[in-house]
Amino acid sequence: MAHTTEKIIDKIKELKGTVLPSGKLILFGSQARRDATTDSDWDMLLLLDKEKIAPSDFDTYAYPFVDWGGTLESISA
């Protein structure tokens, strides 16, 4: 599982660089503590470099991570 986890983290970093270059992404929870099980989810906090967020920010910043999450099976295989 560790090898797959590293692949997923690499993909998250790549996506963060594309979608959120000036913001921050914080991984927390069992994946960050490295005590995740096969049923564990990925907890991420996106911090934007702006005073106030707009409803469209979900589509711009969060949705790409949600959309990509549906393809984890291809990395896990």
LINWOGI-V583737 format. One record per pair of residues at least 24 apart in sequence whose C-alpha atoms are under 6 Angstrom apart, sorted by sequence separation. I is the first residue (numbers start at 1). J is the second residue. If there is no record, write none. Layout:
i=<I;I>
j=<J;J>
//
This chain:
i=<23;23;23;4>
j=<47;48;49;76>
//
